[in-house]
């Protein structure tokens, strides 16, 4: 399902909003529209959500839902749709489209129904769920285990764990548990309080993206090698082939057969020029052999050992997120000496 992109300005319909807030919301809305038109859907969603945060508006929220769907971020779109249902009960068109999306999400994702003792904001891992503080909300997550925390004005809240498969529904109740002497309430607490989750928010697990990137994206990995290994092997084969060709050319032409015969006439095989030529020939043979070996290994990796079907990695947006979170890259290196060569790769996938 999709939402129409409504190219209108955000109205200043809330008396308590400042002129500056409405102005900034309008700028964010326009930036979202431009990003959407450029097919930069994740960036568009962030702009629309920022506009909605500054000046809550049905159009901005609807456009954010559309952008998240276009970015293959189904659970985020569904969570925004649940927010739209609760916030705009009289908007029939939005109720119909958001309701359809929420119904689908309840069948395909983990539904987390959240109740707070006081209006709260919610974090999943270290990601803040979009929306103003509320006493109740619905969050949709990929099937699996997720750490959630509520934050109250001036106070930290409980940390809970939601765990379930597709179609499962979890009820969580949050309450504040202490006053904060200083510092923002949304900072994750790693003090080890009794009601903190077992993993804690300081663990590496807390940085994983709790949302799926489209239905079916949570399939188990096949256990094959990442495609980057194949492409690295292909690059090494090309580099090594080029070095081998250079070595062959150097062997034939430097100093050349005639020059060797002239310099070594009557001197036998101990002649320095002859020994130099033999060493270069050995070097070239080693390089060609290494090129063939790396090339054959690369073919085997590509045909039999590479996992070409990784769900999230099929998405360009997911690839960018992976690079942003963890860093990725492989750079081939090689070293050619007078009598041989060595090669390898460094980096991480």
N, C-alpha and C positions, 0 to 999 in steps of 0.2 A: 504494500500500500504506500501511497505517497501523499505529501502535502503540497499544495500550491504555494509558490513563492510569491508573497504579496509585497509588492514594491511600494510601500507607503512609509511615511514618517511615523515615528512613535509619538503618540499624543501625550500631552502633559495633563492627564486627567486626575492625578492624585494631588490634593492640595498640599500635602506635607512634603512633596518633592521640591527640591530646590531647582532653580533655573539652571544652575551649573550641572546638576545631575541629569536633568532631561536633555540638556545640550550634549553632554558626554554620551548619554544613551543613544541619541540620534547618530552621533559619529560612529559608535560601535555598530549600530544597525546598518549604516551605509557601508562600513567596512565588511560586514558579513555578507551583504548583497554582492559586493564586488568579488569577494572570495568565492562565493557560490557560482557566480557567472564564469569565473575562471576555473571552475571544477576543483577548487581547493576546499573540499567539503569539511574536513576536520577543522581547518582554520575558520571557516564560515560559522560552524557550530559554536566555536568558542566566542566569536564576536557577538553572535545573536544571544548567547547565554549571558554575556557581559551586559548587553543592552537590557535584557530582562532583569538582571540583578540590580541595575541602576534605576530602572523605571519599569516595574512589572507590567508586561503587556502581552496580550494573547497573540498578536502577530509575531512578535519577536520569539515567543516560546514555540509557536507553530513552525516558524522557519528553522529554529534550532533542531526540532524533531526531524524535519525534512533533511537537514544537513547531516545529522547523525545517521540517518538511514542511508543516505548517499555514500557516506564514509564507511558503510558496512559495520556500523557500531549499533547493533540491534538492541542490546540491553540498555545502552544509554538512551537511545530514542524511546524505548518503552518506559524507562523511569521518568523521562520528561513528560511522556503522555499521561502517566499516572498523576503527575503534578498538575497537568492541564485539567484533568477530570475534576480534581478537588478544588482547583482555584476558580474555574470558570464553568460552574454548573448550568448557567443560563445560555451559554454559547452552543446552540444546537449543532452547528456544523463541526465545531471542534470536539464536542462530546462524541459525535458519531465516529469521526476519524480516529480520535485518541482511544475511544472505547474498542474499536476494532484491533488496534495495535496492542492494547493491554490484554485483550482476550487471547491473542496469539502468543504473547509473551508468557502468560500463565501456563500455557501448554508446553512451551519449549524451554523455559528458563526456570531458575530458582526464584520464587517470590518471597521477599522478606517484608513482612508487615511490622512496622516499627511504631511503638507507642512510647512517649516520653512523659515523665512526671511533670515537666515544664516544657514550654516550647524549646526545641533544640535543633541544632544542625548535626548532620551525620557524616562521619568519615568511613570510607571503606578502604582498608589499608591506610594509605596516606592521601587518598583522593577525597576531596570534599564533594559530597553529593549536592548538585545544584538545587537551589530553592531557599526561600526564606525560612527562618526558624519556625517550626511547627510542632504541635503536640502529637501528630501522627503523620505518617507518610508511608509510601510503598516504594521499595527499591527492587529492581530486577537485576539478577547477577547470573553469570555463567554457572552451570551446575558444578558443584564442588564445595570446597571449604573456604570461608572468607572471614576475616577479622573486621569487626565494626566497632565504632566508638561514637558516642554522643558527646556533644559539647554544649554547655549551657552558658549563659551570659555570666562571665566571671568565674566559672567553675568547670572543672573536668567532669566527665560522666563515666558511667560504666563502660567496660569493654566486653563485648560479647562475640560469640562465634556462631555463624550461620553455616550449616552444612546440609546439602541435599542435592538430589538429582533433578533432571528436567521434569517439570510439572509439580515439584514439591513446593510446599508452602511452610514458612517458618515465622513464628511470632516472637518478637523480641521487645523487652520492656527496659527502658533506660531511665536512670535517675542520677542526679549529681551526687558526688560522694565527698567533696571537700571544697573549701574556699581556696581561692588562689591569691597568694600574697602579691604577686606581680607577674607580668608576662601575659601574652595572649592565651585565651582559654583553649584555642585550637591546637596548641603545640602538643604532639603525642607525648604521653607520659610513660617513662621507662623506669619508674621508681619501684616496680615490683609489688604494687598493692595487691591485696588478696583477690580482688575481683578483676584483676587484669587478665587478659587472655594468655594462654600458655606460651604462645610464640613471642608476645610482646611486640610493640611497634618499632623496636630498634633492630629487629632481625631483618635479614635480607628478604624474607618472605613478604614483609610488609610493603615492599616496593613493587611487587608484581601487580600488573594491571588486573583488577578484579573483574573487569568487564570482558565479555567475549566480543569478537569483532564480526558478528554475523552468525546466524544459525548454522550449526554444524562445525563451527571453527574450533570446537573443543575436542576434536577427535584425538585419540592417542597417537603419539608419534610412532612411525613405523620402525624406528630404531636404525634407519639407514644413515649414511653420511650426509651432511648438509651439502647443497649444491655448490657452496663455495669451495669445497675440496676439489671438485671436478674442474671448476674454472681456474683454480690455482694451478692444478696439474697441466691444464691446457696452456696457461701462460708460461709455465716453466718449460714446457716442451718447445714453445715458440722461441723463448729466449735461448735455450740451450741449442736449438737448431741453428739459430743465427750465429752463436759463438762457434759452433762446429764448422759452419760454412766459412767463417773468417779464418779459422785455424787451418782448414784445407787450403784456402787461397794462400795463406802465409807460408804453408809448407812447400807449396809448388813454386812460389815466386820469390821467396826471401831466404837464401840469396839466389836460388834458381839452380836447375840441374847443371847447366853449362858452367856456371861460376864454381860449383862444387867440384866438378871434374877438373877444371883448370887449377883450382887451389890444391887439390889432393892428388894430382898426378904423381905417382911414384911414392906416395906416403902411406898407402894402405888404409885400413879401416880405423886407425887411431887418429886420423886427420881431424882436427877440430871442426871444420866445416861439415865433414861427413857425419860426425857424431851429432852435431847440431841438427842436421837434417833428419837423422834417425829419431832423435828426441821429439822433434816436431811431428813426425809421422805417428809416433806412439801417442802423443797428446791428441792428435786428431782422431785416431781410432777410438781412444777412450771417450772422447766427447760424442762421437757418433753413436757409440754403444750406449752411453748414458741417455742420449736423446731418444733412441729407440726404446730403451727400458722405461723411461718416464712416459713416453707416448703410449706404449702398450698398457702400462698401469693406469693411465688416465682413461683409456678406452674402457678398461674393465670396470673402473670406478663409475664411469658414466652409465654403462649399460646394466651393471648388476648390483652396485653397492650404494648408489645415491638415492636418497629419498626426495624425489621430484614432486611429491604430492603434499608437502607440508602446508596445512590449511592457512595459518596466519601469514606465512611467508609468501603466499601467493598474492597478498595485498601489498601494493606499494606503500600505502600509508602505514601498514604494520611494519614493513621493513625500515621505514624512517624512525618509527618509535623504538624499534630494537636498537638501531644505531644510537639514538639519543640516550637510551637508558644504559646500555652496556658497552657500546663501542664495538666496532667490528672492522676487520680489515686484514688482509693477508698480503705480504709483499715478498716476492721471490728474491733470493740472493744467490749469487754464484761467484766463484773465485777460480780463475784460470792461472795456473802456474806454468812453468816451463815444461814440466813433465806430466801434468795431469790437471784435473778439474774437480771441484766440489760444488754441490748445489744443495739448496733447501728452501724452506719458506718460513717466515716468521709472522706472527700476528695471532688473531683469534677470530673465531666465527661467531 
